[in-house]
């Protein structure tokens, strides 16, 4: 009889150590605070839209936006603020967010979702977010991108 075994993650690996370190930090602070509060989140959002606007690689998702990205910068900042444990600015201004509804007019397929995640990962790096926080956020951003897919 053949059985499959699942490899156990190495508790001593650098990634496991970073996760444990972040978990300990999150006992006392929110991710919003760990990322630098308002200034840190604004830096991430600005990097995100700067990367999207600058790099032709992201043209597919850039084309889903109006020429002026200023309103989107505000909206994403407000959303991330609350999502990361800071002030719930988006909810205060707009009510409960419905990401799928907001993205319904656009063809958000697998490629668009992957580009969004790639753009966000690059923005996190350019905003000099520590690797341990990027490691924790990456899967959450991947789930978020999957959630807004609407290509059937």
C-alpha positions as CSV (number, residue, x, y, z in Angstrom):
1,X,0.0,0.0,0.0
2,X,1.3,3.4,-1.0
3,X,0.5,6.4,1.1
4,X,1.3,10.0,0.4
5,X,2.9,12.0,3.1
6,X,2.7,15.7,3.4
7,X,6.0,17.4,4.0
8,X,6.0,19.3,7.3
9,X,7.3,22.8,7.0
10,X,10.8,23.3,8.5
11,X,10.2,25.2,11.7
12,X,13.8,26.4,11.5
13,X,13.6,27.7,8.0
14,X,14.1,31.4,7.4
15,X,10.5,31.8,6.3
16,X,9.2,30.0,9.4
17,X,11.3,32.2,11.6
18,X,10.0,35.3,9.8
19,X,6.4,34.1,10.2
20,X,6.9,33.5,14.0
21,X,8.5,36.9,14.4
22,X,5.5,38.6,12.6
23,X,3.1,36.6,14.7
24,X,4.7,37.9,17.9
25,X,4.6,41.4,16.6
26,X,1.0,41.1,15.7
27,X,0.2,40.3,19.3
28,X,0.9,44.0,20.2
29,X,0.4,45.9,16.9
30,X,-1.8,45.8,13.8
31,X,-0.3,45.2,10.4
32,X,-1.3,48.8,9.7
33,X,1.1,49.9,12.4
34,X,3.8,47.5,11.4
35,X,3.8,48.8,7.9
36,X,4.2,52.4,9.1
37,X,0.6,53.5,9.7
38,X,-0.7,56.2,7.3
39,X,2.7,57.1,5.8
40,X,3.6,53.5,5.2
41,X,0.3,52.6,3.6
42,X,0.4,55.7,1.4
43,X,3.9,54.7,0.3
44,X,2.7,51.3,-0.7
45,X,-0.3,52.7,-2.6
46,X,1.8,55.3,-4.4
47,X,4.4,52.7,-5.3
48,X,1.6,50.4,-6.6
49,X,0.1,53.0,-8.9
50,X,3.5,54.4,-9.9
51,X,4.6,50.9,-11.0
52,X,1.4,50.2,-12.8
53,X,1.6,53.6,-14.6
54,X,5.3,53.3,-15.4
55,X,5.8,49.6,-16.4
56,X,4.4,48.5,-19.7
57,X,4.2,45.0,-18.3
58,X,1.1,46.1,-16.4
59,X,-0.7,47.8,-19.3
60,X,-3.6,45.4,-19.1
61,X,-4.5,46.4,-15.6
62,X,-3.5,50.1,-16.1
63,X,-6.0,50.3,-19.0
64,X,-8.8,49.4,-16.6
65,X,-8.3,52.8,-14.9
66,X,-8.9,56.3,-15.9
67,X,-6.0,58.5,-16.9
68,X,-6.0,60.3,-13.5
69,X,-5.1,57.7,-10.9
70,X,-5.6,60.2,-7.9
71,X,-9.1,58.9,-7.0
72,X,-7.9,55.3,-7.1
73,X,-4.9,56.1,-4.9
74,X,-7.3,57.6,-2.3
75,X,-9.7,54.6,-2.6
76,X,-7.0,52.0,-2.3
77,X,-5.3,53.8,0.6
78,X,-8.7,54.0,2.5
79,X,-9.4,50.3,1.8
80,X,-6.0,49.1,2.8
81,X,-6.1,51.2,5.9
82,X,-9.1,49.4,7.4
83,X,-8.2,46.0,5.9
84,X,-4.8,46.2,7.6
85,X,-6.2,47.1,11.0
86,X,-6.0,50.9,10.8
87,X,-8.8,53.4,10.6
88,X,-11.8,52.1,8.6
89,X,-11.7,55.1,6.2
90,X,-13.2,53.3,3.2
91,X,-16.2,52.1,5.2
92,X,-16.7,55.5,6.8
93,X,-16.9,57.1,3.4
94,X,-18.5,54.4,1.2
95,X,-20.0,51.8,3.4
96,X,-19.0,48.2,3.4
97,X,-16.7,47.4,0.5
98,X,-17.8,45.0,-2.2
99,X,-14.7,44.2,-4.2
100,X,-16.5,41.9,-6.6
101,X,-19.1,44.6,-7.4
102,X,-16.5,47.3,-7.9
103,X,-14.6,45.2,-10.3
104,X,-17.6,43.7,-12.2
105,X,-17.4,46.2,-15.1
106,X,-13.9,44.9,-16.0
107,X,-12.7,41.7,-17.4
108,X,-10.7,40.5,-14.4
109,X,-9.4,37.1,-15.6
110,X,-6.5,35.0,-14.3
111,X,-3.9,37.1,-16.2
112,X,-5.3,40.4,-14.8
113,X,-5.3,38.9,-11.3
114,X,-1.7,37.7,-11.6
115,X,-0.6,41.1,-12.9
116,X,-2.3,42.9,-10.0
117,X,-0.5,40.6,-7.5
118,X,2.8,41.1,-9.3
119,X,2.3,44.8,-9.4
120,X,1.5,44.8,-5.6
121,X,4.5,42.6,-4.8
122,X,6.8,45.0,-6.7
123,X,5.2,48.0,-5.0
124,X,5.8,46.4,-1.6
125,X,9.4,45.9,-2.4
126,X,9.8,49.4,-3.9
127,X,8.2,50.9,-0.8
128,X,10.8,49.0,1.2
129,X,8.3,46.9,3.2
130,X,10.3,44.3,5.1
131,X,10.4,40.8,3.6
132,X,8.8,39.2,6.6
133,X,5.7,41.4,6.1
134,X,5.7,40.9,2.3
135,X,5.8,37.1,2.9
136,X,2.7,37.4,5.1
137,X,0.8,39.7,2.8
138,X,1.5,37.9,-0.5
139,X,-0.9,35.0,0.0
140,X,-3.6,37.4,1.2
141,X,-3.3,39.6,-1.9
142,X,-3.4,36.4,-4.1
143,X,-6.7,35.4,-2.4
144,X,-8.0,39.0,-2.9
145,X,-7.1,38.9,-6.7
146,X,-8.8,35.5,-7.0
147,X,-11.9,36.7,-5.3
148,X,-12.5,39.5,-7.8
149,X,-12.0,37.3,-10.8
150,X,-15.1,37.4,-13.0
151,X,-14.1,35.4,-16.1
152,X,-16.5,32.5,-15.3
